[in-house]
Amino acid sequence: MKRLEKILRELHPEHKIDRHTRLIEDKILDSLDIVTLVTDLNDEYKISIRAEDITPESFGSIEGISALIESRGGKICSL
């Protein structure tokens, strides 16, 4: 999970992002951020996120993104 948190912090260093942060509801991520994030996640976790995977539920929180990564075959380390 630390790798994912790092990616999100690099995308928006001005925000304190943790597992309780509501990324879409609080307007932290916009559509361009999500495109950038999909590319970063695909590269970092060696996965392929499809267009139909891009939903508010999948990108609304760290838990949602983690579940998406795992559903596409990526490994989330909780250390």
C-alpha positions as CSV (number, residue, x, y, z in Angstrom):
1,M,0.0,0.0,0.0
2,K,3.0,2.3,0.6
3,R,3.8,2.3,-3.2
4,L,0.3,3.4,-4.0
5,E,0.3,6.1,-1.3
6,K,3.6,7.3,-2.8
7,I,2.2,7.5,-6.3
8,L,-0.8,9.5,-5.0
9,R,1.4,11.9,-2.9
10,E,3.6,12.5,-6.0
11,L,0.5,13.3,-8.0
12,H,-0.8,15.8,-5.3
13,P,1.9,16.7,-2.8
14,E,-0.3,19.6,-1.6
15,H,-2.8,17.1,-0.1
16,K,-2.5,14.8,2.9
17,I,-3.7,11.6,1.4
18,D,-4.4,8.5,3.5
19,R,-6.7,5.6,3.5
20,H,-9.6,7.8,4.7
21,T,-9.3,10.4,2.0
22,R,-12.2,10.6,-0.4
23,L,-10.3,11.2,-3.6
24,I,-13.2,12.0,-6.0
25,E,-15.8,13.3,-3.5
26,D,-13.3,15.9,-2.1
27,K,-12.2,16.8,-5.7
28,I,-8.6,15.8,-5.2
29,L,-8.6,13.7,-8.4
30,D,-9.9,15.1,-11.6
31,S,-10.2,13.4,-15.0
32,L,-6.6,14.3,-16.1
33,D,-5.3,13.0,-12.7
34,I,-7.0,9.7,-13.3
35,V,-5.5,9.3,-16.7
36,T,-2.1,10.0,-15.2
37,L,-2.8,7.6,-12.3
38,V,-3.9,4.8,-14.6
39,T,-0.6,5.1,-16.5
40,D,1.4,5.1,-13.3
41,L,-0.5,2.2,-11.9
42,N,-0.1,0.1,-15.1
43,D,3.6,0.8,-15.0
44,E,4.2,0.3,-11.3
45,Y,2.1,-2.8,-10.8
46,K,2.5,-4.3,-14.3
47,I,-1.2,-4.4,-14.9
48,S,-3.6,-3.3,-17.6
49,I,-6.5,-1.1,-16.4
50,R,-9.4,-1.1,-18.9
51,A,-11.7,1.8,-19.6
52,E,-14.6,0.0,-17.9
53,D,-12.5,-0.3,-14.7
54,I,-12.4,3.5,-14.4
55,T,-15.3,4.2,-12.1
56,P,-15.9,6.5,-9.1
57,E,-15.9,3.4,-6.8
58,S,-12.5,2.3,-8.2
59,F,-10.8,5.6,-7.9
60,G,-12.7,7.2,-4.9
61,S,-10.3,5.9,-2.2
62,I,-7.1,4.1,-1.7
63,E,-9.1,1.0,-0.8
64,G,-10.9,1.2,-4.1
65,I,-7.7,1.7,-6.1
66,S,-6.1,-1.2,-4.2
67,A,-9.0,-3.5,-5.0
68,L,-8.8,-2.5,-8.6
69,I,-5.0,-3.2,-8.7
70,E,-5.6,-6.7,-7.2
71,S,-8.5,-7.4,-9.5
72,R,-6.2,-6.8,-12.5
73,G,-3.5,-9.1,-11.1
74,G,-1.3,-6.7,-9.2
75,K,0.0,-7.2,-5.7
76,I,-0.6,-4.7,-3.0
77,C,1.9,-5.0,-0.1
78,S,0.6,-3.8,3.2
79,L,4.0,-3.1,4.6
